[in-house]
Amino acid sequence: MINSGRVPVVRLTQVFRQAQTSAIITAAHQINRGQYPTIEPISDNPVSDCIWHGGGHQPEHGVQAICELITDLLPGLGFNPVSDVQVLCPMTRGVIGTRNLNTVLQQLINPPSPSKVEINRGGNLLREGDRIIQLTNDYNREVFNGDLGIIQNIDTVEQEVAVQYGERTVVYDYADLNEIALAWCVTIHKSQGSEYPVVILPIYMQHYMMLTRNLFYTGLTRAKKLAIVVGAKKAISLAVRSTDDQRRYTRLQQRLLQAGLH
C-alpha cells in the first residue's frame, strides 16, 4: 500500500515511551538492524535503563534470577513489584513460560494470607490482590482483550469476583472467570500496545521456535523506565538473527495502481 503511492502515509519518528537518550531505544534499533544489542551487564547500581542478566543456561536458573530481581534489585531501585514490574515471555509453555512463572510469581509477590480470600477454578488459583488480564473483548462489562486489573474482592457467598481496572470496578460471576487469567507474567504477544515501568524479558533456547527479531523488539520496547533481559547470549543472538518475515503475494500494489488509472 505504501509503495503504491495511492494512500496517504505518515511516518512516526519521535519516541514518547522512553527518553530520547534511552539505552532501550539504542538496543531496539540495533535489534531491528539484526545487530546484537548493547546492554549493560547487571549490577547493584545500574547506570543504563536497559540491562542484561546472564540468568544461567537452564530455564530453572532463569526463574531463580527473575525472583531475585523482583525481591532484591528492583525494590532497591525504587520500583514496586506489585504495580511496576511486568514479566514478558515468548511462550506460555515450559519452565520459563507464562504458566509456570505465574504460579511462581503469585507465590512470591502475592502469597497466601488469612486475610486474602482465594478460589480455585478449573485448576487456576485466583487470590485477592492478584494481577489479572482480560482474555477476550467483553462489551457488556466494557473490558477488552489485554486489559490488566487487580482482584479487589472475592465473594464466596454471591460467587462473584470484583476486579479493579484503573478507576473502574468490574464484577465477574464465577461462571465468567474463564475470561481472565493471572498476569504477573504474560506473553509478549499479549503485551502489544501496552507499556510498563519495568519489563523483565526472559530469552531462553527452550522457546527457540518463537525467538525472533520482531518479538524481541516488541518485548523490549514495552518498558518505559527499565528493561531487564534475562538469558544466555546464545538465545539472545538467535532472536536477533531470526526474522519471521513472510512475503505475501497479493498484487495489492498493482491493483491500487490500476484502480488509480480509472
C-alpha positions in Angstrom: 0.0 0.0 0.0 2.8 2.4 0.9 4.8 1.6 -2.3 1.7 2.3 -4.5 1.8 6.0 -3.6 -2.1 5.9 -3.7 -2.7 6.2 0.1 -1.6 9.0 2.5 1.5 7.9 4.6 2.6 9.3 7.9 5.9 8.2 9.5 6.2 8.3 13.2 9.8 9.3 14.1 9.5 10.7 17.7 9.7 8.4 20.7 7.4 9.2 23.6 7.6 6.0 25.7 11.2 6.3 26.7 13.6 9.3 26.9 15.4 10.2 23.7 18.8 9.2 25.3 17.4 5.8 26.4 19.5 2.7 26.0 16.3 0.9 25.4 15.9 2.8 22.1 19.5 2.2 21.1 19.2 -1.5 21.8 15.8 -1.6 19.9 17.4 0.0 16.8 20.3 -2.5 16.9 17.8 -5.4 17.2 15.9 -4.1 14.2 19.1 -4.0 12.2 20.0 -7.6 13.2 22.8 -6.5 15.5 23.5 -7.9 18.9 22.2 -5.1 21.3 24.5 -3.1 23.6 23.1 -3.9 27.0 24.7 -3.1 30.4 25.6 -6.2 32.5 23.6 -6.5 35.7 25.0 -4.7 38.9 23.6 -3.4 42.1 23.8 0.2 40.8 23.0 0.1 37.0 23.6 3.2 35.0 21.6 2.3 32.0 17.8 1.8 31.6 18.5 -1.4 29.6 20.4 -4.2 31.5 21.3 -7.9 31.0 21.3 -10.7 33.5 23.0 -13.9 32.2 20.5 -16.0 34.1 22.4 -19.2 33.7 22.0 -21.6 30.7 19.0 -23.5 32.1 15.4 -22.2 32.3 15.3 -23.1 36.0 18.2 -20.7 36.6 16.2 -18.0 34.8 13.2 -18.5 37.1 15.5 -18.1 40.1 17.1 -15.0 38.6 13.7 -13.3 37.9 12.7 -14.0 41.5 15.9 -12.4 42.8 15.4 -9.4 40.6 11.9 -8.9 42.0 12.7 -9.4 45.6 16.2 -7.7 45.8 17.3 -5.4 42.9 14.1 -3.7 41.8 12.8 -2.7 45.3 16.3 -1.3 45.9 15.9 0.8 42.8 12.6 2.2 44.0 10.2 0.0 42.0 7.2 -1.7 43.4 6.9 -5.3 42.2 3.2 -5.3 42.7 2.4 -2.3 40.4 5.6 -1.5 38.4 7.0 -4.8 37.1 5.8 -6.9 34.2 7.4 -10.2 33.1 7.0 -10.9 29.4 7.7 -14.3 27.9 7.8 -15.6 24.3 5.5 -18.6 25.1 3.1 -20.0 27.7 4.7 -23.4 27.9 7.8 -24.6 29.7 9.6 -23.8 32.9 10.3 -20.3 31.8 6.8 -19.8 30.2 3.9 -17.8 31.5 2.0 -20.6 33.1 4.8 -21.7 35.4 6.1 -18.2 36.1 2.6 -17.0 37.0 2.4 -19.8 39.7 5.9 -18.9 41.0 5.4 -15.1 41.0 1.9 -15.4 42.6 3.5 -17.2 45.5 6.4 -14.7 45.6 4.5 -11.4 45.2 1.1 -12.2 46.5 1.5 -15.2 48.8 -1.4 -16.8 50.7 -2.7 -15.0 53.8 -5.6 -15.5 56.2 -6.8 -12.0 55.2 -7.0 -12.9 51.5 -9.8 -15.0 50.0 -8.8 -17.3 47.2 -10.6 -19.7 44.9 -9.6 -22.5 42.5 -11.5 -22.6 39.3 -10.5 -25.1 36.6 -7.1 -25.7 38.2 -6.4 -21.9 38.2 -5.8 -20.3 41.6 -7.1 -16.7 42.0 -6.4 -14.7 45.1 -7.4 -11.2 46.3 -4.5 -8.9 45.3 -3.6 -10.9 42.2 -2.9 -9.1 38.9 -5.1 -10.5 36.1 -5.5 -10.0 32.4 -8.8 -9.9 30.4 -8.5 -12.5 27.7 -11.5 -11.5 25.5 -13.4 -8.5 24.5 -16.4 -8.1 26.8 -18.6 -5.3 25.5 -21.1 -5.7 28.3 -18.6 -5.1 31.0 -16.6 -2.7 28.8 -13.3 -4.6 29.4 -11.2 -5.7 26.5 -8.5 -8.2 25.5 -5.2 -7.3 27.1 -6.6 -5.1 29.9 -4.8 -5.5 33.2 -6.6 -5.3 36.6 -6.2 -6.3 40.3 -8.6 -8.6 42.1 -10.0 -6.5 44.9 -12.6 -8.8 46.4 -13.8 -12.4 46.1 -17.3 -13.0 47.5 -17.7 -16.7 48.1 -21.4 -16.3 49.1 -22.5 -14.4 46.0 -19.9 -16.2 43.9 -18.5 -13.0 42.4 -15.1 -11.6 41.8 -14.5 -7.8 41.8 -11.6 -6.6 39.7 -10.2 -3.0 39.7 -9.3 -1.7 36.2 -7.9 1.7 36.8 -10.8 3.8 38.3 -13.4 1.2 37.4 -14.5 -1.9 39.3 -15.8 -4.8 37.2 -17.7 -7.7 38.7 -17.4 -11.3 37.3 -19.7 -14.2 38.2 -17.7 -17.4 38.9 -19.1 -18.7 35.6 -17.3 -16.0 33.7 -13.9 -16.4 35.2 -12.6 -18.1 32.1 -12.4 -14.6 30.7 -9.5 -13.7 33.0 -6.1 -15.2 33.9 -3.1 -14.4 36.1 -0.9 -11.7 34.7 2.2 -11.5 36.8 3.6 -12.8 33.6 2.1 -12.5 30.1 3.2 -13.4 26.6 4.9 -10.7 24.5 2.1 -11.1 22.0 -0.5 -10.2 24.7 1.6 -7.1 25.6 1.5 -5.5 22.2 0.2 -1.9 22.5 0.8 -1.8 26.3 3.6 -0.3 28.3 5.0 -0.9 31.8 7.5 1.0 34.1 9.7 -2.2 34.3 9.9 -5.1 31.9 11.7 -8.4 32.7 12.3 -10.3 29.4 13.5 -13.9 29.7 15.1 -15.2 26.5 15.9 -18.9 26.5 16.6 -21.6 24.0 13.6 -23.5 25.5 11.5 -21.1 23.4 13.7 -21.2 20.3 10.7 -21.6 17.9 9.4 -18.2 19.0 12.7 -16.3 19.3 12.5 -13.7 16.5 13.9 -10.2 16.0 10.4 -8.7 15.9 9.3 -10.5 19.1 12.4 -9.4 20.9 12.0 -5.8 19.8 8.4 -5.7 20.8 9.1 -7.1 24.3 12.0 -4.8 25.0 10.1 -1.6 23.9 7.2 -2.2 26.2 9.4 -0.9 29.1 9.1 2.8 30.0 11.8 3.2 32.6 13.8 -0.1 32.8 14.2 -3.2 30.7 16.0 -6.3 32.0 16.8 -9.1 29.6 17.4 -12.4 31.3 19.1 -15.2 29.4 22.2 -16.6 27.7 23.9 -14.8 24.9 23.2 -17.7 22.6 19.5 -17.3 22.8 19.7 -13.5 22.5 21.8 -13.9 19.4 19.3 -16.4 17.9 16.5 -13.9 18.5 18.4 -11.1 16.8 19.3 -13.2 13.8 15.9 -14.8 13.2 13.2 -13.0 11.2 9.6 -14.1 10.8 9.0 -12.1 7.6 6.6 -14.0 5.3 6.2 -12.5 1.9 2.5 -12.2 0.8 1.8 -12.2 -2.9 -1.4 -10.3 -3.0 -0.6 -8.0 -6.0 -2.1 -5.2 -3.8 0.3 -2.6 -5.2 -0.5 -3.4 -8.8 -4.3 -3.4 -8.0 -4.1 0.0 -6.3 -2.1 1.4 -9.3 -4.6 0.1 -11.7 -7.5 1.5 -9.7 -5.9 4.9 -9.9 -5.9 4.8 -13.6 -9.7 4.6 -13.8 
